[in-house]
């Protein structure tokens, strides 16, 4: 089966074909939860007190074509460097996977112009970046099925204002409250101290209500997360 005819696999929004590679196969492991439990004398069953969702195991097998093994294995090396720097994979199942590279196999050489290698990652399944721009307090539907960190770009600030329960003081213009990178910036400078932020914004699946001071414009960005 040629996966490229369904969805062209990509890394960091670049087709694998631009690295001289073609996807032969892929697999995505299941999701798990590491639970903590509380045992009490009055409870027959243990009580779940915490749960950490584990990363998925992602494997992809790629064919690299070139004029010879030196060229194909150089391509493997170059793509490994891309993976190691941090990668977002679009796979034929239609989901994206924000991944940490773990290892790759020793290449196989089925022909003098082909090298085949399998790459393994640990990753989080997500959808495309979603954006909503609000000019007044309101609500919208959050996609996905688990809470997702959000980036709030707040424009029109003058004096003390509040957005999503966060108060911003001593600034004018535009401030970015970024739950993805966990930073608060204005023109690239750290302005965390100009807020009363205690937790970065996160959106639960379903309808989200965003309230803020009149006169502001708030752009909300997030990646839908999926179990």
C-alpha positions in Angstrom: 0.0 0.0 0.0 1.4 3.4 -1.0 0.5 5.7 2.0 1.5 8.8 0.0 -1.6 8.5 -2.2 -3.8 9.0 1.0 -1.8 11.6 3.0 1.7 12.6 2.2 3.7 12.0 5.4 5.7 15.0 6.5 8.3 16.1 9.1 8.0 19.7 10.3 5.6 20.3 7.4 8.2 19.1 4.9 7.5 16.0 2.7 9.9 13.1 3.4 10.4 13.0 -0.4 12.5 16.2 -0.1 14.9 14.2 2.0 15.1 11.4 -0.6 12.8 9.2 1.4 9.6 7.3 1.0 7.5 5.8 3.8 7.1 2.1 3.7 5.3 1.5 7.0 4.4 3.2 10.3 3.0 2.2 13.7 1.6 4.1 16.6 1.5 2.5 20.1 -1.4 2.8 22.5 -1.8 5.4 25.2 -1.3 4.5 28.9 -1.9 6.2 32.2 0.4 6.0 35.2 -2.0 6.2 38.2 -1.4 7.0 41.8 -3.7 5.3 44.4 -4.8 5.9 47.9 -5.8 3.0 50.1 -8.1 3.9 53.0 -9.4 1.6 55.8 -13.0 2.5 54.8 -12.6 1.8 51.1 -12.8 -1.6 49.6 -11.3 -0.4 46.3 -8.3 1.8 45.8 -9.0 5.5 45.1 -7.2 7.0 42.1 -5.6 10.2 43.2 -3.5 11.2 40.2 -2.9 10.1 36.6 -0.1 10.9 34.2 -0.8 10.2 30.5 2.2 8.5 28.9 3.7 9.2 25.5 2.9 7.0 22.5 5.6 4.9 20.8 5.9 5.9 17.2 7.8 4.0 14.5 8.3 4.8 10.9 10.2 2.8 8.2 11.7 4.8 5.3 13.3 3.9 2.0 16.1 6.2 0.9 17.1 6.3 -2.7 20.2 7.7 -4.3 23.2 7.1 -6.5 24.8 4.8 -4.0 24.9 3.7 -0.4 27.1 6.6 0.6 24.4 9.0 -0.7 21.5 7.2 0.9 23.2 6.8 4.3 24.1 10.5 4.2 20.4 11.2 3.7 19.6 9.0 6.7 22.2 10.9 8.8 20.8 14.3 7.6 17.2 13.3 8.5 18.3 11.9 11.9 19.7 15.3 12.7 16.3 16.9 11.8 14.6 14.4 14.1 17.1 15.0 16.9 16.5 18.7 16.9 12.8 18.2 17.6 10.1 17.1 15.1 6.4 17.2 14.3 5.3 14.2 12.2 2.3 14.1 10.0 1.5 10.4 9.5 -0.9 8.6 7.1 -3.5 8.2 9.9 -4.2 11.9 9.5 -2.8 12.9 13.0 0.3 14.9 13.9 2.7 13.6 16.5 5.0 16.0 18.4 7.9 13.7 19.0 11.2 13.2 20.8 13.6 11.0 18.7 14.8 7.9 20.5 16.7 5.7 18.0 17.0 4.4 14.5 17.9 0.9 13.2 21.0 -0.1 11.3 20.2 0.5 7.6 19.4 -2.4 5.4 20.5 -2.3 1.8 18.1 -4.2 -0.5 19.8 -2.7 -3.6 22.9 -0.6 -4.3 20.8 2.5 -4.6 18.5 1.9 -1.7 18.9 2.0 2.1 16.0 1.2 4.5 15.9 2.3 8.1 13.4 2.4 11.0 13.1 5.4 13.3 11.6 5.3 16.8 10.1 8.2 18.8 8.0 9.0 21.8 5.2 11.4 21.0 2.0 13.2 21.7 -0.9 12.9 19.2 -2.5 16.2 18.1 -4.3 18.0 15.3 -3.5 21.1 13.3 -3.0 24.5 15.0 -6.5 26.0 15.7 -7.0 29.8 15.9 -9.9 31.9 17.1 -9.9 35.7 17.3 -12.3 37.4 19.7 -13.1 41.1 19.8 -15.4 40.6 22.8 -15.8 38.1 25.6 -17.3 34.9 24.1 -17.1 31.2 23.6 -16.1 28.6 21.1 -15.8 24.8 20.8 -12.4 23.4 21.7 -11.5 20.3 19.5 -9.7 17.2 20.9 -10.4 15.1 23.9 -7.8 16.2 26.4 -6.9 19.6 27.8 -4.6 21.6 25.5 -2.2 24.4 26.4 -3.1 27.7 24.7 -1.4 30.8 23.4 -3.3 34.1 24.0 -2.2 37.2 22.0 -3.8 40.2 23.7 -3.9 43.4 21.7 -5.2 46.9 22.5 -3.8 46.9 26.1 -4.0 50.2 27.9 -3.8 50.5 31.7 -4.8 47.5 33.8 -6.7 44.8 31.9 -7.8 41.2 32.6 -8.0 38.3 30.1 -9.0 34.7 31.0 -8.6 35.5 34.7 -5.1 36.9 34.2 -4.4 40.6 35.1 -1.9 42.6 33.1 -0.5 45.9 34.5 1.9 48.6 33.5 1.9 47.8 29.7 0.4 49.1 26.5 0.1 47.4 23.1 0.2 43.7 22.6 1.3 40.9 25.1 1.6 37.2 24.3 0.7 34.8 27.1 2.1 31.6 25.7 1.0 28.3 27.3 2.8 26.4 24.6 6.3 27.8 25.3 5.4 28.8 28.9 6.4 32.5 28.4 4.9 35.9 28.7 6.4 38.4 26.2 6.0 41.8 24.6 8.0 42.3 21.4 10.1 39.2 22.5 10.9 40.6 25.9 9.9 38.8 29.1 7.1 40.6 30.9 6.0 37.8 33.2 6.3 40.2 36.1 3.6 42.4 34.7 1.0 39.7 35.3 -0.5 37.9 38.2 -0.2 34.6 36.3 -0.2 31.5 38.5 -0.9 28.9 35.7 -0.6 29.1 32.0 -3.8 29.0 30.0 -5.2 25.6 29.1 -8.4 24.7 27.2 -10.6 21.8 28.2 -12.4 19.9 25.3 -15.9 21.2 24.6 -17.1 24.8 24.8 -14.6 27.3 26.3 -15.6 30.7 27.6 -13.0 33.5 27.3 -13.8 36.7 29.2 -11.7 39.8 29.0 -11.7 43.6 29.4 -13.8 45.5 26.8 -11.7 47.0 24.0 -9.2 44.2 23.8 -8.7 41.8 20.9 -7.6 38.3 21.9 -6.3 35.7 19.5 -6.5 32.1 20.9 -4.2 29.4 19.4 -4.0 25.8 20.5 -3.2 22.3 19.1 -6.1 19.9 19.7 -4.8 16.9 21.8 -6.0 13.4 21.4 -5.7 10.3 23.5 
